[in-house]
């Protein structure tokens, strides 16, 4: 992105953490391992691996933070972050 506000473009490629695939849907099962009160480490590892595979782990670990919203504007980057963050939280 450039510094000039008029030239700013937000492009999502298939390698971007913002890219949503058809199977990245709300309520999608990301691991078959159910938490039984004793297998926290196993389940955590399965969830982290699944999110890493989907290129969404950065939303959980905080590497991708919500972009700042400029007053009076609602940028495509903010919209994309909110959509993916909601999907990951679900």
PDB file of N, CA, C and O in Angstrom:
ATOM      1  N   UNK A   1       0.831  -1.177   0.000  1.00  0.00           N
ATOM      2  CA  UNK A   1       0.000   0.000   0.000  1.00  0.00           C
ATOM      3  C   UNK A   1       0.878   1.245   0.000  1.00  0.00           C
ATOM      4  O   UNK A   1       1.975   1.260   0.560  1.00  0.00           O
ATOM      5  N   UNK A   2       0.374   2.263  -0.631  1.00  0.00           N
ATOM      6  CA  UNK A   2       1.110   3.513  -0.671  1.00  0.00           C
ATOM      7  C   UNK A   2       0.649   4.415   0.461  1.00  0.00           C
ATOM      8  O   UNK A   2      -0.369   4.165   1.106  1.00  0.00           O
ATOM      9  N   UNK A   3       1.414   5.457   0.683  1.00  0.00           N
ATOM     10  CA  UNK A   3       1.082   6.408   1.751  1.00  0.00           C
ATOM     11  C   UNK A   3      -0.059   7.336   1.325  1.00  0.00           C
ATOM     12  O   UNK A   3      -0.814   7.824   2.167  1.00  0.00           O
ATOM     13  N   UNK A   4      -0.181   7.577   0.022  1.00  0.00           N
ATOM     14  CA  UNK A   4      -1.225   8.466  -0.480  1.00  0.00           C
ATOM     15  C   UNK A   4      -2.587   7.811  -0.316  1.00  0.00           C
ATOM     16  O   UNK A   4      -2.821   6.717  -0.829  1.00  0.00           O
ATOM     17  N   UNK A   5      -3.484   8.483   0.398  1.00  0.00           N
ATOM     18  CA  UNK A   5      -4.800   7.932   0.705  1.00  0.00           C
ATOM     19  C   UNK A   5      -5.567   7.561  -0.560  1.00  0.00           C
ATOM     20  O   UNK A   5      -6.284   6.561  -0.571  1.00  0.00           O
ATOM     21  N   UNK A   6      -5.429   8.345  -1.621  1.00  0.00           N
ATOM     22  CA  UNK A   6      -6.160   8.097  -2.853  1.00  0.00           C
ATOM     23  C   UNK A   6      -5.682   6.831  -3.553  1.00  0.00           C
ATOM     24  O   UNK A   6      -6.456   6.194  -4.268  1.00  0.00           O
ATOM     25  N   UNK A   7      -4.432   6.460  -3.359  1.00  0.00           N
ATOM     26  CA  UNK A   7      -3.847   5.318  -4.060  1.00  0.00           C
ATOM     27  C   UNK A   7      -3.899   4.023  -3.266  1.00  0.00           C
ATOM     28  O   UNK A   7      -3.417   2.997  -3.744  1.00  0.00           O
ATOM     29  N   UNK A   8      -4.468   4.041  -2.067  1.00  0.00           N
ATOM     30  CA  UNK A   8      -4.477   2.845  -1.238  1.00  0.00           C
ATOM     31  C   UNK A   8      -5.416   1.797  -1.818  1.00  0.00           C
ATOM     32  O   UNK A   8      -6.578   2.075  -2.114  1.00  0.00           O
ATOM     33  N   UNK A   9      -4.892   0.597  -1.972  1.00  0.00           N
ATOM     34  CA  UNK A   9      -5.670  -0.523  -2.476  1.00  0.00           C
ATOM     35  C   UNK A   9      -5.446  -1.708  -1.559  1.00  0.00           C
ATOM     36  O   UNK A   9      -4.311  -2.004  -1.185  1.00  0.00           O
ATOM     37  N   UNK A  10      -6.502  -2.373  -1.202  1.00  0.00           N
ATOM     38  CA  UNK A  10      -6.403  -3.559  -0.359  1.00  0.00           C
ATOM     39  C   UNK A  10      -6.802  -4.748  -1.215  1.00  0.00           C
ATOM     40  O   UNK A  10      -7.960  -4.872  -1.614  1.00  0.00           O
ATOM     41  N   UNK A  11      -5.846  -5.621  -1.496  1.00  0.00           N
ATOM     42  CA  UNK A  11      -6.076  -6.770  -2.360  1.00  0.00           C
ATOM     43  C   UNK A  11      -5.884  -8.046  -1.554  1.00  0.00           C
ATOM     44  O   UNK A  11      -4.890  -8.204  -0.846  1.00  0.00           O
ATOM     45  N   UNK A  12      -6.847  -8.954  -1.671  1.00  0.00           N
ATOM     46  CA  UNK A  12      -6.771 -10.239  -0.982  1.00  0.00           C
ATOM     47  C   UNK A  12      -6.417 -11.306  -2.015  1.00  0.00           C
ATOM     48  O   UNK A  12      -7.159 -11.537  -2.970  1.00  0.00           O
ATOM     49  N   UNK A  13      -5.269 -11.952  -1.806  1.00  0.00           N
ATOM     50  CA  UNK A  13      -4.873 -13.057  -2.677  1.00  0.00           C
ATOM     51  C   UNK A  13      -5.179 -14.376  -1.969  1.00  0.00           C
ATOM     52  O   UNK A  13      -5.528 -14.381  -0.789  1.00  0.00           O
ATOM     53  N   UNK A  14      -5.050 -15.480  -2.679  1.00  0.00           N
ATOM     54  CA  UNK A  14      -5.326 -16.777  -2.060  1.00  0.00           C
ATOM     55  C   UNK A  14      -4.281 -17.165  -1.015  1.00  0.00           C
ATOM     56  O   UNK A  14      -4.465 -18.157  -0.310  1.00  0.00           O
ATOM     57  N   UNK A  15      -3.206 -16.420  -0.901  1.00  0.00           N
ATOM     58  CA  UNK A  15      -2.190 -16.658   0.124  1.00  0.00           C
ATOM     59  C   UNK A  15      -2.392 -15.781   1.354  1.00  0.00           C
ATOM     60  O   UNK A  15      -1.686 -15.935   2.350  1.00  0.00           O
ATOM     61  N   UNK A  16      -3.345 -14.870   1.288  1.00  0.00           N
ATOM     62  CA  UNK A  16      -3.604 -13.935   2.373  1.00  0.00           C
ATOM     63  C   UNK A  16      -4.390 -14.591   3.503  1.00  0.00           C
ATOM     64  O   UNK A  16      -5.225 -15.464   3.264  1.00  0.00           O
ATOM     65  N   UNK A  17      -4.120 -14.168   4.721  1.00  0.00           N
ATOM     66  CA  UNK A  17      -4.890 -14.656   5.873  1.00  0.00           C
ATOM     67  C   UNK A  17      -6.336 -14.177   5.798  1.00  0.00           C
ATOM     68  O   UNK A  17      -7.209 -14.734   6.465  1.00  0.00           O
ATOM     69  N   UNK A  18      -6.593 -13.160   5.000  1.00  0.00           N
ATOM     70  CA  UNK A  18      -7.949 -12.641   4.829  1.00  0.00           C
ATOM     71  C   UNK A  18      -8.765 -13.448   3.814  1.00  0.00           C
ATOM     72  O   UNK A  18      -9.978 -13.264   3.712  1.00  0.00           O
ATOM     73  N   UNK A  19      -8.122 -14.323   3.078  1.00  0.00           N
ATOM     74  CA  UNK A  19      -8.800 -15.104   2.039  1.00  0.00           C
ATOM     75  C   UNK A  19      -9.667 -16.189   2.682  1.00  0.00           C
ATOM     76  O   UNK A  19      -9.181 -16.993   3.477  1.00  0.00           O
ATOM     77  N   UNK A  20     -10.955 -16.203   2.328  1.00  0.00           N
ATOM     78  CA  UNK A  20     -11.880 -17.216   2.845  1.00  0.00           C
ATOM     79  C   UNK A  20     -12.215 -18.210   1.742  1.00  0.00           C
ATOM     80  O   UNK A  20     -12.633 -17.828   0.649  1.00  0.00           O
ATOM     81  N   UNK A  21     -12.028 -19.473   2.043  1.00  0.00           N
ATOM     82  CA  UNK A  21     -12.365 -20.544   1.110  1.00  0.00           C
ATOM     83  C   UNK A  21     -13.780 -21.036   1.405  1.00  0.00           C
ATOM     84  O   UNK A  21     -14.312 -20.766   2.482  1.00  0.00           O
ATOM     85  N   UNK A  22     -14.388 -21.745   0.479  1.00  0.00           N
ATOM     86  CA  UNK A  22     -15.753 -22.227   0.711  1.00  0.00           C
ATOM     87  C   UNK A  22     -15.907 -23.062   1.988  1.00  0.00           C
ATOM     88  O   UNK A  22     -16.966 -23.035   2.614  1.00  0.00           O
ATOM     89  N   UNK A  23     -14.871 -23.797   2.378  1.00  0.00           N
ATOM     90  CA  UNK A  23     -14.970 -24.636   3.577  1.00  0.00           C
ATOM     91  C   UNK A  23     -14.629 -23.869   4.852  1.00  0.00           C
ATOM     92  O   UNK A  23     -14.679 -24.438   5.943  1.00  0.00           O
ATOM     93  N   UNK A  24     -14.283 -22.589   4.732  1.00  0.00           N
ATOM     94  CA  UNK A  24     -14.065 -21.727   5.898  1.00  0.00           C
ATOM     95  C   UNK A  24     -15.399 -21.095   6.273  1.00  0.00           C
ATOM     96  O   UNK A  24     -15.618 -19.904   6.049  1.00  0.00           O
ATOM     97  N   UNK A  25     -16.270 -21.889   6.834  1.00  0.00           N
ATOM     98  CA  UNK A  25     -17.612 -21.387   7.126  1.00  0.00           C
ATOM     99  C   UNK A  25     -17.868 -21.352   8.626  1.00  0.00           C
ATOM    100  O   UNK A  25     -17.157 -21.979   9.411  1.00  0.00           O
ATOM    101  N   UNK A  26     -18.893 -20.611   9.002  1.00  0.00           N
ATOM    102  CA  UNK A  26     -19.271 -20.517  10.408  1.00  0.00           C
ATOM    103  C   UNK A  26     -19.626 -21.899  10.943  1.00  0.00           C
ATOM    104  O   UNK A  26     -20.372 -22.641  10.304  1.00  0.00           O
ATOM    105  N   UNK A  27     -19.107 -22.237  12.088  1.00  0.00           N
ATOM    106  CA  UNK A  27     -19.437 -23.498  12.725  1.00  0.00           C
ATOM    107  C   UNK A  27     -18.763 -24.717  12.118  1.00  0.00           C
ATOM    108  O   UNK A  27     -19.097 -25.848  12.469  1.00  0.00           O
ATOM    109  N   UNK A  28     -17.819 -24.501  11.212  1.00  0.00           N
ATOM    110  CA  UNK A  28     -17.123 -25.638  10.609  1.00  0.00           C
ATOM    111  C   UNK A  28     -16.319 -26.384  11.671  1.00  0.00           C
ATOM    112  O   UNK A  28     -15.696 -25.760  12.530  1.00  0.00           O
ATOM    113  N   UNK A  29     -16.330 -27.680  11.617  1.00  0.00           N
ATOM    114  CA  UNK A  29     -15.569 -28.491  12.565  1.00  0.00           C
ATOM    115  C   UNK A  29     -14.109 -28.480  12.120  1.00  0.00           C
ATOM    116  O   UNK A  29     -13.788 -28.873  10.998  1.00  0.00           O
ATOM    117  N   UNK A  30     -13.230 -28.025  13.011  1.00  0.00           N
ATOM    118  CA  UNK A  30     -11.819 -27.954  12.640  1.00  0.00           C
ATOM    119  C   UNK A  30     -11.002 -29.092  13.229  1.00  0.00           C
ATOM    120  O   UNK A  30      -9.847 -29.287  12.850  1.00  0.00           O
ATOM    121  N   UNK A  31     -11.589 -29.846  14.152  1.00  0.00           N
ATOM    122  CA  UNK A  31     -10.927 -31.037  14.676  1.00  0.00           C
ATOM    123  C   UNK A  31     -11.975 -32.008  15.205  1.00  0.00           C
ATOM    124  O   UNK A  31     -13.014 -31.602  15.727  1.00  0.00           O
ATOM    125  N   UNK A  32     -11.688 -33.277  15.062  1.00  0.00           N
ATOM    126  CA  UNK A  32     -12.613 -34.305  15.558  1.00  0.00           C
ATOM    127  C   UNK A  32     -12.327 -34.654  17.015  1.00  0.00           C
ATOM    128  O   UNK A  32     -13.053 -35.436  17.628  1.00  0.00           O
ATOM    129  N   UNK A  33     -11.265 -34.068  17.563  1.00  0.00           N
ATOM    130  CA  UNK A  33     -10.891 -34.366  18.943  1.00  0.00           C
ATOM    131  C   UNK A  33     -11.764 -33.548  19.891  1.00  0.00           C
ATOM    132  O   UNK A  33     -11.723 -32.318  19.880  1.00  0.00           O
ATOM    133  N   UNK A  34     -12.547 -34.236  20.706  1.00  0.00           N
ATOM    134  CA  UNK A  34     -13.419 -33.566  21.672  1.00  0.00           C
ATOM    135  C   UNK A  34     -12.680 -33.384  22.986  1.00  0.00           C
ATOM    136  O   UNK A  34     -11.915 -34.249  23.411  1.00  0.00           O
ATOM    137  N   UNK A  35     -12.918 -32.255  23.614  1.00  0.00           N
ATOM    138  CA  UNK A  35     -12.291 -31.988  24.909  1.00  0.00           C
ATOM    139  C   UNK A  35     -12.996 -32.810  25.978  1.00  0.00           C
ATOM    140  O   UNK A  35     -14.216 -32.741  26.123  1.00  0.00           O
ATOM    141  N   UNK A  36     -12.219 -33.587  26.722  1.00  0.00           N
ATOM    142  CA  UNK A  36     -12.800 -34.438  27.763  1.00  0.00           C
ATOM    143  C   UNK A  36     -12.352 -34.040  29.168  1.00  0.00           C
ATOM    144  O   UNK A  36     -12.576 -34.776  30.129  1.00  0.00           O
ATOM    145  N   UNK A  37     -11.722 -32.879  29.280  1.00  0.00           N
ATOM    146  CA  UNK A  37     -11.262 -32.417  30.581  1.00  0.00           C
ATOM    147  C   UNK A  37      -9.827 -32.801  30.877  1.00  0.00           C
ATOM    148  O   UNK A  37      -9.217 -32.264  31.801  1.00  0.00           O
ATOM    149  N   UNK A  38      -9.278 -33.731  30.097  1.00  0.00           N
ATOM    150  CA  UNK A  38      -7.902 -34.186  30.340  1.00  0.00           C
ATOM    151  C   UNK A  38      -6.999 -34.018  29.123  1.00  0.00           C
ATOM    152  O   UNK A  38      -5.777 -34.066  29.257  1.00  0.00           O
ATOM    153  N   UNK A  39      -7.567 -33.826  27.959  1.00  0.00           N
ATOM    154  CA  UNK A  39      -6.761 -33.812  26.734  1.00  0.00           C
ATOM    155  C   UNK A  39      -6.569 -32.401  26.166  1.00  0.00           C
ATOM    156  O   UNK A  39      -6.584 -32.211  24.950  1.00  0.00           O
ATOM    157  N   UNK A  40      -6.390 -31.423  27.045  1.00  0.00           N
ATOM    158  CA  UNK A  40      -6.249 -30.040  26.609  1.00  0.00           C
ATOM    159  C   UNK A  40      -5.105 -29.881  25.610  1.00  0.00           C
ATOM    160  O   UNK A  40      -5.288 -29.272  24.556  1.00  0.00           O
ATOM    161  N   UNK A  41      -3.913 -30.428  25.932  1.00  0.00           N
ATOM    162  CA  UNK A  41      -2.744 -30.266  25.059  1.00  0.00           C
ATOM    163  C   UNK A  41      -2.985 -30.865  23.675  1.00  0.00           C
ATOM    164  O   UNK A  41      -2.620 -30.262  22.665  1.00  0.00           O
ATOM    165  N   UNK A  42      -3.590 -32.036  23.624  1.00  0.00           N
ATOM    166  CA  UNK A  42      -3.873 -32.690  22.346  1.00  0.00           C
ATOM    167  C   UNK A  42      -4.846 -31.856  21.519  1.00  0.00           C
ATOM    168  O   UNK A  42      -4.634 -31.642  20.326  1.00  0.00           O
ATOM    169  N   UNK A  43      -5.912 -31.389  22.163  1.00  0.00           N
ATOM    170  CA  UNK A  43      -6.923 -30.582  21.452  1.00  0.00           C
ATOM    171  C   UNK A  43      -6.351 -29.236  21.029  1.00  0.00           C
ATOM    172  O   UNK A  43      -6.614 -28.777  19.918  1.00  0.00           O
ATOM    173  N   UNK A  44      -5.575 -28.598  21.897  1.00  0.00           N
ATOM    174  CA  UNK A  44      -4.954 -27.323  21.542  1.00  0.00           C
ATOM    175  C   UNK A  44      -4.056 -27.491  20.318  1.00  0.00           C
ATOM    176  O   UNK A  44      -4.092 -26.669  19.403  1.00  0.00           O
ATOM    177  N   UNK A  45      -3.264 -28.539  20.301  1.00  0.00           N
ATOM    178  CA  UNK A  45      -2.377 -28.795  19.179  1.00  0.00           C
ATOM    179  C   UNK A  45      -3.173 -29.016  17.887  1.00  0.00           C
ATOM    180  O   UNK A  45      -2.790 -28.515  16.831  1.00  0.00           O
ATOM    181  N   UNK A  46      -4.270 -29.758  17.969  1.00  0.00           N
ATOM    182  CA  UNK A  46      -5.099 -30.017  16.788  1.00  0.00           C
ATOM    183  C   UNK A  46      -5.737 -28.727  16.270  1.00  0.00           C
ATOM    184  O   UNK A  46      -5.797 -28.506  15.061  1.00  0.00           O
ATOM    185  N   UNK A  47      -6.206 -27.886  17.173  1.00  0.00           N
ATOM    186  CA  UNK A  47      -6.834 -26.625  16.768  1.00  0.00           C
ATOM    187  C   UNK A  47      -5.796 -25.683  16.167  1.00  0.00           C
ATOM    188  O   UNK A  47      -6.046 -25.072  15.128  1.00  0.00           O
ATOM    189  N   UNK A  48      -4.642 -25.558  16.804  1.00  0.00           N
ATOM    190  CA  UNK A  48      -3.586 -24.687  16.285  1.00  0.00           C
ATOM    191  C   UNK A  48      -3.106 -25.161  14.913  1.00  0.00           C
ATOM    192  O   UNK A  48      -2.860 -24.347  14.023  1.00  0.00           O
ATOM    193  N   UNK A  49      -2.976 -26.467  14.748  1.00  0.00           N
ATOM    194  CA  UNK A  49      -2.559 -27.021  13.455  1.00  0.00           C
ATOM    195  C   UNK A  49      -3.597 -26.723  12.385  1.00  0.00           C
ATOM    196  O   UNK A  49      -3.247 -26.339  11.269  1.00  0.00           O
ATOM    197  N   UNK A  50      -4.872 -26.897  12.717  1.00  0.00           N
ATOM    198  CA  UNK A  50      -5.944 -26.626  11.763  1.00  0.00           C
ATOM    199  C   UNK A  50      -5.977 -25.155  11.371  1.00  0.00           C
ATOM    200  O   UNK A  50      -6.119 -24.836  10.190  1.00  0.00           O
ATOM    201  N   UNK A  51      -5.849 -24.259  12.339  1.00  0.00           N
ATOM    202  CA  UNK A  51      -5.850 -22.830  12.032  1.00  0.00           C
ATOM    203  C   UNK A  51      -4.620 -22.432  11.226  1.00  0.00           C
ATOM    204  O   UNK A  51      -4.710 -21.566  10.355  1.00  0.00           O
ATOM    205  N   UNK A  52      -3.471 -23.050  11.501  1.00  0.00           N
ATOM    206  CA  UNK A  52      -2.256 -22.783  10.734  1.00  0.00           C
ATOM    207  C   UNK A  52      -2.453 -23.249   9.289  1.00  0.00           C
ATOM    208  O   UNK A  52      -2.056 -22.558   8.351  1.00  0.00           O
ATOM    209  N   UNK A  53      -3.059 -24.409   9.116  1.00  0.00           N
ATOM    210  CA  UNK A  53      -3.329 -24.948   7.787  1.00  0.00           C
ATOM    211  C   UNK A  53      -4.252 -24.019   6.994  1.00  0.00           C
ATOM    212  O   UNK A  53      -4.073 -23.842   5.789  1.00  0.00           O
ATOM    213  N   UNK A  54      -5.232 -23.431   7.669  1.00  0.00           N
ATOM    214  CA  UNK A  54      -6.182 -22.531   7.019  1.00  0.00           C
ATOM    215  C   UNK A  54      -5.634 -21.101   6.891  1.00  0.00           C
ATOM    216  O   UNK A  54      -6.307 -20.223   6.352  1.00  0.00           O
ATOM    217  N   UNK A  55      -4.424 -20.875   7.382  1.00  0.00           N
ATOM    218  CA  UNK A  55      -3.775 -19.568   7.362  1.00  0.00           C
ATOM    219  C   UNK A  55      -4.548 -18.544   8.202  1.00  0.00           C
ATOM    220  O   UNK A  55      -4.627 -17.371   7.837  1.00  0.00           O
ATOM    221  N   UNK A  56      -5.113 -18.989   9.322  1.00  0.00           N
ATOM    222  CA  UNK A  56      -5.892 -18.117  10.193  1.00  0.00           C
ATOM    223  C   UNK A  56      -5.296 -18.016  11.595  1.00  0.00           C
ATOM    224  O   UNK A  56      -5.846 -17.310  12.440  1.00  0.00           O
ATOM    225  N   UNK A  57      -4.203 -18.693  11.858  1.00  0.00           N
ATOM    226  CA  UNK A  57      -3.607 -18.709  13.194  1.00  0.00           C
ATOM    227  C   UNK A  57      -3.202 -17.310  13.654  1.00  0.00           C
ATOM    228  O   UNK A  57      -3.266 -17.010  14.846  1.00  0.00           O
ATOM    229  N   UNK A  58      -2.789 -16.458  12.728  1.00  0.00           N
ATOM    230  CA  UNK A  58      -2.359 -15.110  13.100  1.00  0.00           C
ATOM    231  C   UNK A  58      -3.471 -14.296  13.755  1.00  0.00           C
ATOM    232  O   UNK A  58      -3.193 -13.368  14.516  1.00  0.00           O
ATOM    233  N   UNK A  59      -4.731 -14.636  13.467  1.00  0.00           N
ATOM    234  CA  UNK A  59      -5.839 -13.939  14.123  1.00  0.00           C
ATOM    235  C   UNK A  59      -5.926 -14.330  15.598  1.00  0.00           C
ATOM    236  O   UNK A  59      -6.323 -13.514  16.430  1.00  0.00           O
ATOM    237  N   UNK A  60      -5.563 -15.557  15.927  1.00  0.00           N
ATOM    238  CA  UNK A  60      -5.635 -16.058  17.299  1.00  0.00           C
ATOM    239  C   UNK A  60      -4.444 -15.588  18.126  1.00  0.00           C
ATOM    240  O   UNK A  60      -4.604 -15.175  19.275  1.00  0.00           O
ATOM    241  N   UNK A  61      -3.251 -15.653  17.542  1.00  0.00           N
ATOM    242  CA  UNK A  61      -2.052 -15.300  18.298  1.00  0.00           C
ATOM    243  C   UNK A  61      -1.800 -13.796  18.336  1.00  0.00           C
ATOM    244  O   UNK A  61      -0.894 -13.342  19.036  1.00  0.00           O
ATOM    245  N   UNK A  62      -2.588 -13.016  17.593  1.00  0.00           N
ATOM    246  CA  UNK A  62      -2.487 -11.568  17.648  1.00  0.00           C
ATOM    247  C   UNK A  62      -1.519 -10.940  16.675  1.00  0.00           C
ATOM    248  O   UNK A  62      -1.217  -9.752  16.792  1.00  0.00           O
ATOM    249  N   UNK A  63      -1.021 -11.705  15.712  1.00  0.00           N
ATOM    250  CA  UNK A  63      -0.116 -11.136  14.709  1.00  0.00           C
ATOM    251  C   UNK A  63      -0.858 -10.204  13.761  1.00  0.00           C
ATOM    252  O   UNK A  63      -0.287  -9.244  13.245  1.00  0.00           O
ATOM    253  N   UNK A  64      -2.140 -10.497  13.536  1.00  0.00           N
ATOM    254  CA  UNK A  64      -2.976  -9.630  12.705  1.00  0.00           C
ATOM    255  C   UNK A  64      -3.949  -8.930  13.649  1.00  0.00           C
ATOM    256  O   UNK A  64      -4.841  -9.552  14.225  1.00  0.00           O
ATOM    257  N   UNK A  65      -3.757  -7.644  13.789  1.00  0.00           N
ATOM    258  CA  UNK A  65      -4.644  -6.880  14.658  1.00  0.00           C
ATOM    259  C   UNK A  65      -5.654  -6.114  13.803  1.00  0.00           C
ATOM    260  O   UNK A  65      -5.426  -5.881  12.616  1.00  0.00           O
ATOM    261  N   UNK A  66      -6.751  -5.734  14.409  1.00  0.00           N
ATOM    262  CA  UNK A  66      -7.786  -5.021  13.670  1.00  0.00           C
ATOM    263  C   UNK A  66      -7.223  -3.696  13.162  1.00  0.00           C
ATOM    264  O   UNK A  66      -6.667  -2.914  13.931  1.00  0.00           O
ATOM    265  N   UNK A  67      -7.372  -3.452  11.860  1.00  0.00           N
ATOM    266  CA  UNK A  67      -6.897  -2.180  11.319  1.00  0.00           C
ATOM    267  C   UNK A  67      -7.670  -1.013  11.926  1.00  0.00           C
ATOM    268  O   UNK A  67      -8.844  -1.137  12.274  1.00  0.00           O
ATOM    269  N   UNK A  68      -6.998   0.100  12.041  1.00  0.00           N
ATOM    270  CA  UNK A  68      -7.654   1.281  12.591  1.00  0.00           C
ATOM    271  C   UNK A  68      -8.646   1.831  11.572  1.00  0.00           C
ATOM    272  O   UNK A  68      -8.353   1.954  10.383  1.00  0.00           O
ATOM    273  N   UNK A  69      -9.810   2.150  12.075  1.00  0.00           N
ATOM    274  CA  UNK A  69     -10.854   2.722  11.226  1.00  0.00           C
ATOM    275  C   UNK A  69     -10.710   4.232  11.214  1.00  0.00           C
ATOM    276  O   UNK A  69     -10.665   4.873  12.264  1.00  0.00           O
ATOM    277  N   UNK A  70     -10.639   4.789  10.026  1.00  0.00           N
ATOM    278  CA  UNK A  70     -10.545   6.235   9.883  1.00  0.00           C
ATOM    279  C   UNK A  70     -11.953   6.799  10.004  1.00  0.00           C
ATOM    280  O   UNK A  70     -12.883   6.305   9.367  1.00  0.00           O
ATOM    281  N   UNK A  71     -12.108   7.827  10.819  1.00  0.00           N
ATOM    282  CA  UNK A  71     -13.435   8.395  11.057  1.00  0.00           C
ATOM    283  C   UNK A  71     -14.107   8.784   9.738  1.00  0.00           C
ATOM    284  O   UNK A  71     -13.514   9.454   8.891  1.00  0.00           O
ATOM    285  N   UNK A  72     -15.339   8.353   9.591  1.00  0.00           N
ATOM    286  CA  UNK A  72     -16.100   8.655   8.393  1.00  0.00           C
ATOM    287  C   UNK A  72     -15.883   7.676   7.260  1.00  0.00           C
ATOM    288  O   UNK A  72     -16.527   7.789   6.218  1.00  0.00           O
ATOM    289  N   UNK A  73     -14.984   6.712   7.441  1.00  0.00           N
ATOM    290  CA  UNK A  73     -14.702   5.725   6.396  1.00  0.00           C
ATOM    291  C   UNK A  73     -14.826   4.324   6.969  1.00  0.00           C
ATOM    292  O   UNK A  73     -14.678   4.112   8.173  1.00  0.00           O
ATOM    293  N   UNK A  74     -15.091   3.397   6.111  1.00  0.00           N
ATOM    294  CA  UNK A  74     -15.177   1.989   6.497  1.00  0.00           C
ATOM    295  C   UNK A  74     -14.442   1.210   5.421  1.00  0.00           C
ATOM    296  O   UNK A  74     -15.041   0.790   4.431  1.00  0.00           O
ATOM    297  N   UNK A  75     -13.145   1.020   5.614  1.00  0.00           N
ATOM    298  CA  UNK A  75     -12.285   0.481   4.569  1.00  0.00           C
ATOM    299  C   UNK A  75     -12.530  -0.998   4.309  1.00  0.00           C
ATOM    300  O   UNK A  75     -13.068  -1.721   5.146  1.00  0.00           O
ATOM    301  N   UNK A  76     -12.117  -1.420   3.123  1.00  0.00           N
ATOM    302  CA  UNK A  76     -12.218  -2.836   2.767  1.00  0.00           C
ATOM    303  C   UNK A  76     -11.379  -3.709   3.685  1.00  0.00           C
ATOM    304  O   UNK A  76     -11.747  -4.851   3.962  1.00  0.00           O
ATOM    305  N   UNK A  77     -10.252  -3.180   4.162  1.00  0.00           N
ATOM    306  CA  UNK A  77      -9.406  -3.955   5.074  1.00  0.00           C
ATOM    307  C   UNK A  77     -10.110  -4.184   6.407  1.00  0.00           C
ATOM    308  O   UNK A  77     -10.033  -5.281   6.961  1.00  0.00           O
ATOM    309  N   UNK A  78     -10.789  -3.176   6.926  1.00  0.00           N
ATOM    310  CA  UNK A  78     -11.536  -3.327   8.178  1.00  0.00           C
ATOM    311  C   UNK A  78     -12.659  -4.343   7.983  1.00  0.00           C
ATOM    312  O   UNK A  78     -12.868  -5.209   8.834  1.00  0.00           O
ATOM    313  N   UNK A  79     -13.381  -4.241   6.866  1.00  0.00           N
ATOM    314  CA  UNK A  79     -14.461  -5.186   6.573  1.00  0.00           C
ATOM    315  C   UNK A  79     -13.924  -6.616   6.489  1.00  0.00           C
ATOM    316  O   UNK A  79     -14.508  -7.540   7.055  1.00  0.00           O
ATOM    317  N   UNK A  80     -12.810  -6.790   5.778  1.00  0.00           N
ATOM    318  CA  UNK A  80     -12.225  -8.126   5.624  1.00  0.00           C
ATOM    319  C   UNK A  80     -11.780  -8.680   6.971  1.00  0.00           C
ATOM    320  O   UNK A  80     -12.013  -9.852   7.268  1.00  0.00           O
ATOM    321  N   UNK A  81     -11.132  -7.835   7.796  1.00  0.00           N
ATOM    322  CA  UNK A  81     -10.687  -8.286   9.116  1.00  0.00           C
ATOM    323  C   UNK A  81     -11.873  -8.737   9.949  1.00  0.00           C
ATOM    324  O   UNK A  81     -11.816  -9.788  10.586  1.00  0.00           O
ATOM    325  N   UNK A  82     -12.948  -7.958   9.954  1.00  0.00           N
ATOM    326  CA  UNK A  82     -14.125  -8.296  10.754  1.00  0.00           C
ATOM    327  C   UNK A  82     -14.766  -9.601  10.284  1.00  0.00           C
ATOM    328  O   UNK A  82     -15.181 -10.413  11.111  1.00  0.00           O
ATOM    329  N   UNK A  83     -14.853  -9.816   8.965  1.00  0.00           N
ATOM    330  CA  UNK A  83     -15.442 -11.052   8.445  1.00  0.00           C
ATOM    331  C   UNK A  83     -14.628 -12.276   8.867  1.00  0.00           C
ATOM    332  O   UNK A  83     -15.177 -13.265   9.354  1.00  0.00           O
ATOM    333  N   UNK A  84     -13.314 -12.195   8.674  1.00  0.00           N
ATOM    334  CA  UNK A  84     -12.460 -13.352   8.999  1.00  0.00           C
ATOM    335  C   UNK A  84     -12.407 -13.557  10.501  1.00  0.00           C
ATOM    336  O   UNK A  84     -12.443 -14.699  10.960  1.00  0.00           O
ATOM    337  N   UNK A  85     -12.324 -12.497  11.276  1.00  0.00           N
ATOM    338  CA  UNK A  85     -12.286 -12.622  12.728  1.00  0.00           C
ATOM    339  C   UNK A  85     -13.560 -13.288  13.248  1.00  0.00           C
ATOM    340  O   UNK A  85     -13.493 -14.138  14.136  1.00  0.00           O
ATOM    341  N   UNK A  86     -14.711 -12.913  12.706  1.00  0.00           N
ATOM    342  CA  UNK A  86     -15.981 -13.546  13.108  1.00  0.00           C
ATOM    343  C   UNK A  86     -15.997 -15.032  12.761  1.00  0.00           C
ATOM    344  O   UNK A  86     -16.474 -15.858  13.539  1.00  0.00           O
ATOM    345  N   UNK A  87     -15.471 -15.358  11.582  1.00  0.00           N
ATOM    346  CA  UNK A  87     -15.409 -16.756  11.166  1.00  0.00           C
ATOM    347  C   UNK A  87     -14.515 -17.553  12.107  1.00  0.00           C
ATOM    348  O   UNK A  87     -14.871 -18.659  12.515  1.00  0.00           O
ATOM    349  N   UNK A  88     -13.375 -17.006  12.447  1.00  0.00           N
ATOM    350  CA  UNK A  88     -12.430 -17.705  13.328  1.00  0.00           C
ATOM    351  C   UNK A  88     -13.042 -17.861  14.732  1.00  0.00           C
ATOM    352  O   UNK A  88     -12.907 -18.921  15.345  1.00  0.00           O
ATOM    353  N   UNK A  89     -13.705 -16.831  15.239  1.00  0.00           N
ATOM    354  CA  UNK A  89     -14.300 -16.894  16.568  1.00  0.00           C
ATOM    355  C   UNK A  89     -15.446 -17.925  16.623  1.00  0.00           C
ATOM    356  O   UNK A  89     -15.694 -18.526  17.668  1.00  0.00           O
ATOM    357  N   UNK A  90     -16.124 -18.116  15.511  1.00  0.00           N
ATOM    358  CA  UNK A  90     -17.267 -19.034  15.523  1.00  0.00           C
ATOM    359  C   UNK A  90     -16.786 -20.470  15.604  1.00  0.00           C
ATOM    360  O   UNK A  90     -17.600 -21.393  15.626  1.00  0.00           O
TER     361      UNK A  90
END
